[in-house]
């Protein structure tokens, strides 16, 4: 369609102010509001997807925002020639933005699963979406000045007020409404459809007298086609997502869901072990294999429960496997488990393969589950505990690095009795030695005495832990099993004695402690794990 056919009127001939009712003015500002909300959702969706698939949320956010802002500037310049035919140009632009933005998450997910060129694709997608969003601004300004017949300064104030409020609503709706209700892929499609309706239909209704009937029908047909495409993809979205996700995993997926906090995938296979192998992945990272998880969890839990243990605190561990080991002691009177994601603990309680693995641990009356960020929960916690088991994922994001900081371990001391014992999973001393020893150094700087140890878990390789006791004075805590420890499949005192011996090339290193302002462990983790 030629641009000369987009508008019927000569832009030099200003329509009289009386042609537009207050309702029309309100609808135009509403379109500004909705377009701003949709634009911010596209931006948040791209950053969230990158964080789930790649990790490194700071880098993902920085790349998406910087590329989109740069592209918005170019889009604003590119829109200058279109201002003469603002109504039709804006309608076409919004149709394109609705289609590209709505499909952006799907396209990038498919690119990640099949083509393995996610970063270039993400940069390209961010640029295109930013270009289209940037072109909105001068066109909306032209339309607003036309309908209000007011000075430019007043039009700017009105437009940016609606734009900023729309961005606020879009930013809040993404985590609070779209993700929980639709998920990332479908959420982007829904927003694209809303964008198409608000950007095309509303504007064409306001300026219907200024565009030819044939042009209006063509633009409405284009809008309907965009909505039809998005709707069709919405219907097929679950099948597309399942197919793409399965491409990323070796074994058949038996459960998958994306929560506001993470991407949860559970696989199951007998192809390589001869017995059922159930595996849990969070954001693509393996959390356990049912074939050998007992090695990891016995080494994590039982050294910490060799002393007093009437009251036990578990931070993380939403799969319930560490909880299972804790509950094997009759002397445990109460257990508080703090995990951020309700979906994870719900799965551990109700999903058969997980509930079987954790022996229905969440149904034990001694267990109290709290869904909260562990850092913030510790700030307000007043109850003291005899033993603490910390089972967080590796600190490969800024949010997780916070849970491996000096400040976090300082807060932890407030919930400990003087003779309490704490154990922290510390990653792999072999694959990520700087990360491991940084965690140990961080715990020491927070005023703990530490004993470091390591075991072999075939699914993970060499894996390390830090046993700690509050107080800087005195000997380090002794690595031992309780006299009344339950029968174990892997761990005994001989294994624990050997576990404290590190090979020459993996002994303590000169590394920095990690703090909120200097998350050294995040730097080490990203660098050391990037080749694995």
C-alpha positions in Angstrom: 0.0 0.0 0.0 1.4 3.4 -1.0 1.8 6.0 1.7 -0.1 8.5 -0.4 -3.2 6.5 0.2 -2.9 6.2 3.9 -4.6 9.5 4.7 -7.2 11.4 2.7 -6.7 14.8 4.2 -4.0 17.3 3.5 -1.9 17.5 6.7 -1.5 21.2 6.2 -5.2 21.7 6.6 -5.9 21.5 10.3 -9.2 20.0 11.3 -11.3 22.2 13.5 -11.1 21.3 17.2 -14.9 20.6 17.4 -14.5 17.5 15.3 -13.2 15.5 18.2 -15.1 14.7 21.3 -13.7 14.3 24.8 -14.2 10.6 24.3 -12.0 10.6 21.2 -9.3 12.4 23.1 -9.5 9.9 26.0 -9.3 7.0 23.5 -6.1 8.4 22.0 -4.5 8.8 25.4 -5.7 5.3 26.2 -3.9 4.1 23.1 -0.7 5.8 24.3 -1.2 4.1 27.7 -1.8 0.6 26.2 1.1 0.9 23.7 3.5 1.9 26.5 2.4 -1.0 28.7 2.8 -3.5 25.8 6.2 -2.1 24.9 7.5 -2.6 28.4 6.1 -6.1 28.6 8.0 -7.0 25.4 11.2 -5.7 27.0 10.6 -7.6 30.3 9.7 -10.8 28.4 13.0 -10.7 26.5 15.0 -10.1 29.6 13.2 -12.8 31.6 13.6 -15.4 28.8 17.3 -14.7 28.6 17.6 -15.1 32.4 15.8 -18.5 32.3 17.7 -19.9 29.3 21.2 -18.4 29.7 21.3 -17.2 33.3 23.5 -14.1 33.9 20.4 -11.8 34.4 22.5 -8.7 34.7 24.1 -9.2 31.3 20.8 -10.2 29.7 19.0 -7.2 31.0 21.8 -4.8 30.1 22.0 -6.1 26.5 18.2 -6.0 25.9 17.7 -2.5 27.4 20.7 -0.9 25.8 19.9 -2.4 22.3 16.2 -1.5 22.6 16.9 2.1 23.7 19.4 2.5 20.9 16.9 1.1 18.4 14.2 3.4 19.7 16.3 6.4 18.8 16.8 5.2 15.3 13.0 4.4 15.1 12.1 7.9 16.1 14.3 9.3 13.3 13.0 6.8 10.8 9.4 7.9 11.6 9.9 11.5 10.7 8.8 11.0 7.0 5.7 9.1 8.1 4.4 12.0 10.2 2.7 13.4 7.2 0.5 10.3 7.0 0.4 9.6 10.7 -2.9 7.8 11.0 -2.2 5.1 8.5 1.5 4.9 9.3 0.7 4.4 13.0 -1.9 1.7 12.2 0.6 -0.2 10.1 3.4 0.2 12.7 1.2 -1.1 15.5 0.2 -4.2 13.5 3.9 -4.9 12.8 4.8 -4.4 16.5 2.0 -6.6 17.7 3.1 -9.4 15.4 6.8 -9.1 16.1 6.5 -8.5 19.9 3.8 -11.2 20.3 5.9 -13.8 18.6 9.3 -12.6 20.0 9.4 -15.1 22.9 8.4 -18.0 20.7 10.9 -17.2 18.0 13.8 -16.8 20.5 12.9 -20.0 22.3 12.9 -22.0 19.1 16.2 -20.3 18.1 17.7 -21.4 21.4 16.4 -25.0 21.2 17.2 -25.7 17.5 19.7 -23.2 16.2 21.9 -22.5 19.2 22.4 -18.8 18.2 20.4 -17.3 21.0 22.5 -14.2 21.7 22.6 -12.9 18.1 18.9 -13.7 17.8 18.1 -11.8 21.0 20.1 -8.8 19.9 18.3 -8.8 16.5 14.9 -9.2 18.1 15.5 -6.5 20.7 16.6 -4.1 17.9 13.5 -4.7 15.8 11.1 -4.4 18.7 12.9 -1.2 19.9 12.9 0.2 16.4 9.1 -0.2 16.2 8.5 1.2 19.7 10.7 4.2 18.9 8.7 5.0 15.8 5.5 5.2 17.9 6.6 8.3 19.7 6.7 10.9 16.9 3.6 9.5 15.3 1.6 9.6 18.6 2.8 13.1 19.2 1.6 14.1 15.7 -1.8 12.5 16.4 -2.1 14.0 19.8 -1.4 17.5 18.6 -3.8 17.1 15.7 -6.7 16.0 18.0 -6.0 18.5 20.8 -4.9 21.4 18.7 -2.7 22.5 21.5 0.8 23.7 21.9 3.6 21.2 21.6 4.6 21.5 25.2 1.2 20.6 26.5 0.9 17.7 24.1 4.3 16.3 25.2 3.1 16.5 28.9 -0.1 14.6 28.1 1.6 11.9 26.0 4.4 11.2 28.5 2.0 11.1 31.4 0.0 8.4 29.7 3.2 6.7 28.5 4.8 6.5 32.0 1.6 5.3 33.7 1.2 2.7 31.0 4.8 1.6 31.6 4.1 1.3 35.3 1.0 -0.9 34.7 2.8 -3.0 32.1 5.7 -3.5 34.5 3.5 -4.7 37.3 1.2 -6.8 35.1 4.1 -8.9 33.7 5.2 -10.6 37.0 1.9 -10.4 38.8 -0.6 -11.3 36.1 0.8 -12.4 32.8 3.5 -14.8 34.0 1.3 -16.6 36.6 -1.8 -16.8 34.3 -0.4 -17.4 30.9 3.4 -18.1 31.2 6.0 -16.3 29.1 5.1 -17.6 25.6 1.4 -17.2 25.8 1.7 -14.0 27.8 3.6 -12.3 25.0 1.0 -13.5 22.5 -1.8 -12.1 24.6 0.0 -8.7 24.8 0.5 -8.7 21.1 -3.2 -9.1 20.5 -4.0 -6.3 22.9 -1.4 -4.2 21.1 -3.1 -4.8 17.8 -6.5 -3.9 19.0 -5.4 -0.7 20.8 -3.0 0.5 18.2 -5.0 -0.1 15.1 -8.7 -0.3 15.8 -8.9 2.5 18.4 -6.9 4.9 16.3 -8.8 4.1 13.1 -12.0 4.7 15.0 -10.9 8.1 16.2 -9.7 9.2 12.8 -12.2 7.3 10.7 -13.3 10.5 8.9 -9.8 11.2 7.8 -9.0 7.9 6.1 -10.6 6.4 3.0 -13.0 3.6 3.6 -10.9 1.2 1.5 -7.8 2.1 3.6 -9.7 1.6 6.8 -11.0 -1.8 5.7 -7.5 -2.8 4.5 -5.9 -1.8 7.8 -8.7 -3.5 9.8 -8.2 -6.7 7.8 -4.5 -6.5 8.5 -5.2 -6.1 12.2 -7.6 -9.1 12.1 -4.9 -11.1 10.3 -2.4 -10.3 13.0 -4.8 -11.3 15.7 -5.7 -14.5 13.9 -2.0 -15.4 13.6 -1.4 -14.7 17.3 -4.5 -16.6 18.2 -3.5 -19.6 16.1 -0.1 -19.7 17.7 -1.7 -19.4 21.1 -3.7 -22.5 20.5 -0.6 -24.4 19.3 1.7 -22.8 21.9 1.7 -25.7 24.3 2.7 -28.2 21.6 5.3 -25.9 20.2 6.8 -25.3 23.7 6.8 -29.1 24.5 8.6 -29.9 21.3 11.2 -27.1 21.6 11.8 -27.9 25.3 12.3 -31.6 24.7 15.0 -30.7 22.1 17.0 -29.3 25.1 16.9 -32.5 27.2 18.3 -35.9 26.6 15.6 -37.8 28.5 11.8 -37.6 28.0 10.2 -34.7 29.9 7.5 -35.9 32.4 6.7 -32.4 33.8 7.5 -28.9 32.9 6.3 -25.5 34.1 7.5 -21.9 34.2 6.9 -20.1 37.4 7.5 -16.4 38.3 10.8 -17.5 39.7 12.2 -20.3 37.5 11.7 -22.8 34.8 11.1 -26.3 36.3 11.7 -29.4 34.2 11.6 -33.1 35.4 12.8 -35.9 33.1 12.7 -39.6 33.4 14.5 -42.4 31.6 15.9 -45.9 32.0 18.0 -45.9 28.9 21.4 -45.3 30.5 21.1 -46.8 34.0 18.8 -49.7 33.7 16.7 -48.3 36.5 14.4 -45.3 36.5 16.4 -42.1 36.5 14.3 -39.1 37.5 16.1 -35.7 37.1 15.2 -32.2 38.2 16.4 -29.2 36.3 15.9 -25.6 37.4 16.5 -23.0 34.6 18.3 -25.8 32.7 20.7 -26.7 35.5 20.6 -30.2 36.9 19.6 -30.3 40.6 19.7 -34.1 41.1 19.5 -37.5 39.6 17.5 -40.1 41.4 20.2 -42.7 40.7 22.8 -41.0 43.0 21.1 -38.1 44.8 21.4 -40.0 48.1 25.2 -39.4 47.9 24.7 -35.7 47.6 22.0 -35.4 50.3 23.6 -37.8 52.8 26.8 -35.8 52.6 24.9 -32.5 52.9 22.6 -33.3 55.8 24.1 -35.8 58.2 27.3 -34.0 59.3 25.2 -31.0 60.3 22.9 -33.2 62.4 25.6 -34.9 64.4 25.0 -32.5 67.3 21.8 -31.1 68.8 18.9 -31.3 66.3 15.6 -30.8 68.0 14.9 -27.7 65.8 16.3 -27.8 62.2 16.1 -25.1 59.6 16.4 -25.9 55.8 17.0 -23.0 53.4 16.2 -24.0 49.8 15.8 -27.7 49.2 12.2 -27.3 47.9 12.4 -30.8 46.3 12.2 -32.3 49.8 15.2 -34.6 49.5 17.3 -32.9 52.2 14.1 -32.8 54.3 13.7 -36.5 53.9 17.2 -37.1 55.4 16.5 -34.7 58.3 13.2 -36.5 59.2 15.0 -39.8 59.6 16.2 -38.7 63.0 13.7 -39.3 65.9 15.2 -36.5 67.9 14.1 -33.9 65.3 11.0 -32.2 66.8 10.4 -29.5 64.2 11.7 -28.5 60.8 11.2 -25.2 59.1 11.8 -25.2 55.3 12.2 -21.9 53.6 11.9 -22.0 49.8 11.1 -19.1 47.4 8.9 -21.0 44.9 5.5 -22.4 46.0 5.3 -24.4 42.8 8.5 -26.3 43.7 7.2 -27.4 47.1 3.8 -28.2 45.6 5.4 -30.5 43.1 7.5 -32.2 45.8 4.4 -32.8 47.8 1.9 -33.9 45.0 3.9 -35.1 41.9 4.3 -38.8 42.3 7.9 -39.3 41.2 9.1 -36.5 43.5 6.9 -37.4 46.4 8.1 -41.0 46.1 11.8 -39.9 46.2 11.3 -37.7 49.3 9.2 -40.3 51.0 6.3 -37.8 51.3 8.4 -35.7 53.6 6.1 -32.6 53.3 3.2 -34.6 54.9 5.2 -35.1 58.2 3.5 -33.0 60.9 6.9 -31.8 62.2 7.4 -29.8 58.9 6.5 -26.1 58.5 7.0 -24.7 55.0 7.6 -21.0 54.4 7.6 -19.5 51.0 9.8 -16.5 51.1 13.1 -15.1 50.0 15.6 -16.6 52.4 17.6 -13.3 52.8 14.5 -11.2 53.7 13.1 -14.0 55.9 16.3 -14.1 58.0 16.1 -10.4 58.6 12.8 -10.8 60.5 13.3 -14.4 61.9 13.6 -14.6 65.7 13.5 -18.3 66.3 16.8 -20.1 67.0 17.7 -23.5 65.6 20.1 -26.3 66.5 21.1 -27.1 62.9 20.8 -25.4 59.5 21.0 -27.0 56.1 21.5 -24.6 53.2 20.7 -26.2 49.8 20.6 -23.3 47.3 21.4 -23.7 43.6 24.9 -22.5 42.5 25.3 -18.7 42.6 25.2 -18.1 38.9 22.8 -15.1 39.1 22.8 -11.9 41.1 19.7 -13.1 43.0 21.5 -16.3 44.1 24.8 -14.7 44.8 23.0 -12.6 47.4 22.5 -15.9 49.3 26.2 -16.6 49.4 27.3 -13.2 50.8 28.9 -12.1 54.0 25.8 -10.2 54.8 23.6 -13.3 54.4 25.8 -15.3 56.8 25.7 -12.5 59.3 21.9 -12.6 59.3 22.1 -16.4 59.7 24.0 -16.1 62.9 20.9 -14.5 64.5 18.9 -17.7 64.2 21.6 -20.0 65.6 22.2 -21.3 69.1 25.8 -21.1 70.4 26.5 -24.8 69.6 24.6 -24.9 66.3 26.0 -26.5 63.2 25.5 -25.2 59.6 26.2 -26.9 56.3 26.3 -25.1 52.9 26.5 -26.8 49.5 29.4 -25.1 47.9 29.6 -26.3 44.3 32.4 -28.3 42.7 35.9 -27.8 44.0 37.2 -29.5 40.8 35.2 -27.6 38.1 34.8 -24.3 40.1 37.6 -24.2 42.7 37.6 -20.4 43.1 33.8 -20.3 43.5 34.0 -23.1 46.2 36.8 -21.5 48.2 35.2 -18.1 47.9 32.1 -19.5 49.6 34.3 -20.9 52.4 36.1 -17.6 52.8 32.9 -15.7 52.8 31.5 -17.9 55.6 34.7 -17.4 57.7 34.5 -13.6 57.2 31.0 -13.7 58.6 32.4 -15.0 61.9 32.2 -18.8 61.5 34.7 -21.6 62.0 34.6 -23.9 59.0 35.5 -27.4 57.8 35.6 -28.0 54.1 34.9 -31.4 52.6 34.1 -33.0 49.2 32.6 -36.2 47.8 32.0 -37.7 44.4 28.4 -37.6 43.0 28.5 -39.3 39.5 25.8 -37.0 38.1 27.7 -33.9 39.3 31.3 -35.0 39.5 33.3 -33.9 42.5 31.2 -31.8 44.9 32.0 -29.7 47.9 30.4 -28.6 51.1 31.3 -26.3 54.0 30.4 -27.3 57.6 30.4 -24.3 59.9 29.9 -23.3 63.5 29.3 -19.8 64.9 32.2 -18.0 66.5 35.6 -17.1 65.3 37.5 -18.7 68.3 38.0 -22.3 68.9 38.6 -25.4 66.7 36.8 -25.9 63.4 33.7 -28.2 63.7 34.5 -31.9 63.6 33.2 -33.8 60.6 31.4 -36.8 62.0 28.2 -38.8 62.0 26.0 -38.9 65.1 26.1 -42.1 67.1 22.4 -42.6 66.4 22.6 -41.8 62.7 20.2 -43.9 60.6 21.6 -46.5 58.2 23.1 -44.8 55.2 23.9 -46.0 51.7 27.0 -44.0 51.0 28.3 -42.1 54.0 30.3 -43.4 57.0 33.0 -42.0 59.2 35.8 -43.4 56.9 34.3 -41.6 53.9 34.0 -38.4 55.9 37.6 -38.6 57.1 38.8 -38.9 53.5 36.4 -36.2 52.4 38.5 -33.5 54.1 41.6 -34.2 52.0 41.8 -32.1 48.9 44.2 -32.8 46.1 47.1 -30.4 45.6 45.6 -28.6 42.7 42.3 -28.0 44.5 43.4 -26.8 47.9 42.5 -23.3 49.3 43.1 -20.5 46.9 43.7 -16.8 47.3 40.1 -15.6 46.5 37.9 -12.8 47.6 34.9 -13.1 50.0 31.6 -12.3 48.4 29.4 -9.4 49.5 26.3 -7.7 48.3 28.3 -4.8 46.8 31.1 -7.1 45.5 29.5 -10.5 44.5 32.9 -12.1 43.8 31.3 -15.6 43.9 29.1 -14.6 40.9 32.2 -13.6 38.9 34.0 -16.8 39.7 31.0 -19.0 39.0 30.3 -17.5 35.6 33.9 -17.7 34.6 34.6 -21.2 35.8 31.4 -22.9 34.6 31.2 -21.2 31.1 33.0 -24.1 29.4 30.9 -26.8 31.0 
